[in-house]
Amino acid sequence: MKIQAFKYHFIAAIFLLLASVSPVLAHTAPADIPDLSGTEAAWLYLKLGFTHILPLGYDHVLFVLGLFFLSPKLKTVFWQATAFTVAHSITLGLAMYHIIEPPAYLIEPIIALSIAFVALENLVTDQLKWWRTAIVFGFGLIHGCGFAGVLSELGMPSNHFITALLTFNVGVELGQFTVIAIAYLLVGRWFSNKAWYRKRIVYPASLFIAITAFYWTIERIFFS
């Protein structure tokens, strides 16, 4: 009963957050950003970070699902997602302060390849190695450069720059945790202990993720 209650409360909270996003973004053009209060900036960029994962970040959703399918235990997936968030927070901050300026034509294909990598790893091993988190951290550094492009297009409030940057990262983390929670409630909780779990779920899902990621890689190299 506790899990059922948690599930319904969690889903209700997510729908409430998503429902409140469109009106705020629709009424907050880049020209209005300098006039935001600290609270308004925090709330706007929190939602921007969340929606960059759900529902807009289909590539990042597949990356997180790739992490989930290797080991659906919530603790291990959350640790990987947190390492990813710490890493992308570093490069996102550096990029937004113009300390680094990685070119999008390199970053975007590498992001797609990182998705393919975690998916292919799921096909060749069923063991979560210690270095997986280190690799995820490295990929997070790359993804952070991609996130910087989103914030650069929207603009940042100069008077609440740190607040906006931090809450965007929190929003991304919440989006990732939401993806993990949904995957766990729909798949991991019920099927991860089944003998056929890897054969019927992990392999097909990971193969789909890998093929999609390779398609994005080619598309981003030759058609972007």
N, C-alpha and C positions, 0 to 999 in steps of 0.2 A: 504493500500500500504506500509506503514511503517513497519508493521509486516511482510509482505511478503519479503520486502527487507532485514530486519533483519534476517529472517529465512535463506534466500539463502546465505547471507554473513557469517552467523554463521556456516552453514554446510560446506561452502567452506573452512573456516578457519580450521575446524576440520579435513577435508580431507587432507589439506596441512600439518598439524601437524603430522597426522598419517603416511603420505607418507614419511616424513623426519625421522621417528623413526628407521626403519629397517636398513638403511645404517649406521647410526651412531652407533647403538648398535652392528651391525655386525663387525664394524671395531674398536670397543673399547673393548678389552678383559680386564679382571681384572688386568692383568699385566701392561696394559697401563695407568691405572687410576692415578698412582702417577705423571705421566707426563702431566696431563691435566692442562690447564690454568684455571683461575677462571671463565672466560666466558664459556669455554668448559664444565667445571664441572657443572656450573649452567644449561646450556642448556641440557646436558645429563640427569641430575637427574630430571629436570623438565619433560622431556619426559618419563623418567622411572616411575615417579609418575603417570603421565597421563595414560600411557599404563597399569599400574598395575590395573587401573579401566577399561579403554577401550583400547583394546578389551579383555584383559587377566583376569580381575577380575570379573568373572561372579557371584561369591558369593557376592562381594561388590555391584555389579550392582543390584542384587535382594534385598539387604538390602536397598539401596537408593530408589528403586521402592516401597518397602514396606512403606517407609516414605511418598512417594508421594501419594500413593493411599488413605491414610487416609484423607488427606487434600491437594488437588491438587493446592491450591493457592500458587503461586510462593514464596511469602514473607515468609509464614510459613514453607515451605519445605526448603528454603534456610537457614533460621535460624536453623533448625534442622541439616542440613548438616554442617553448620558452627560450631555448638556445637560439632558435631562428629569430625570435623577436629581439633579443639582446643584440644579435649581430646586425640585423637590418636597422636597428635604432642607431648604431654607431655610424654606418655609412650614410644613412638618411640625414643625420645631423651634420656630418662632414660635407655632404653635397649641398644641403640647404645653406650652409655658411660659406659655400663656394671654395672650400679648402680642396675638394676634389671635384672634377667635372668629367665623369665617365661618359663617353658617347653612347647614345641610345642604340645606335646601329650595332654595337658590340654587346651591350648589356641585355637587350631583349632576346637575342638568340641564345645567349648563355643561360638565361632564366629558363627558356624552353628546354634546353639540354639538361638542366638540373632536375627538371620534372621527369624527364625520360630516365635519368640515372636512378632515382629512387624507385621508380616503377620497375625497371629492369632488375634492380637488386632484389626486389620481392620475388622475382621469378627464379633466382638462382640460390637463394638462401632463405631459411625459415628462422634463423638465429639473429637476434639483435646484438650486434657487436658494439663494444665500447666506442669504437671510432666512428660509428654512425652519427653520434651526436656532434662530433668534431666536423664531419663532412656537412651536416645540416647547418652548423654554425657558419662554415665557409660559404655555403649557398646563400645563407641569410645576408652576408655582406654584399653579395651580388644583387639580391632582391631589393635591398635597401636603396640601391642606386636607381632601381626601377620605380620605387615608391616616390623618390624625389621628383621624378618627372610629373607625377600627379599633383603634388603640392606646388610645383613651379607653375603649372598651368592655372591652378586656382588662385594662387597668390597667398601670401602670409601676412597677418597683422603685425606690423613692426613693433607695436606697443605691447603685444601679447605673443611674441614669437615663441618663447620657450613653452608657454602654456599650450599653444596650438600644436607644437611639435610633440610634446609629451602626450597630449590627449589623442592625437592621431595614432601614435604607437599603441596606446591603450586600446583604442578602437580596433586596430588590426589584431591585437592579441585576443580581444573578445570575439572577433569574427572567426579567428582560427579555432578557439575553444568551442564556438558554436558548431562549426563543421565537425569537429571531433565528437562532440556530444551527440549530434544528430546521427553520425555514422555508428556510434556505439549503441544508441537506443534502437536504431533500425536493424543493425547487423551484428555488431560485436557481442552485445549482451546475450543474444539468442543463439548464435551460430558458431562463435569462435572456438568452442570446445568440441564441435562436431568433427568426426574423422574426415569428412568430405569438405571441410571449410576452405582449405587452401585450393583444392582442385576445382571446386565449383564457384568460389567467390574470389579468392585472392588472385589466382592466375588470370581469369578472364578480365577482372577489373584492372589489374596491373598492366595487362597487355593492351587494353583499351587506352589507358593513360599514356603508356609509352608511345603507341602509334600516334595518338593525338599530339603529344609533345614533339615528336619528330616532324610531324606535319607543320606545326607552328615554327619549328626551327627553320625549315626550308622556306616557309612563307616569310618569315622575318628577315632572312638573309637576302632573298632574291626578289621579294615583292613589296617590301616596305620602303 
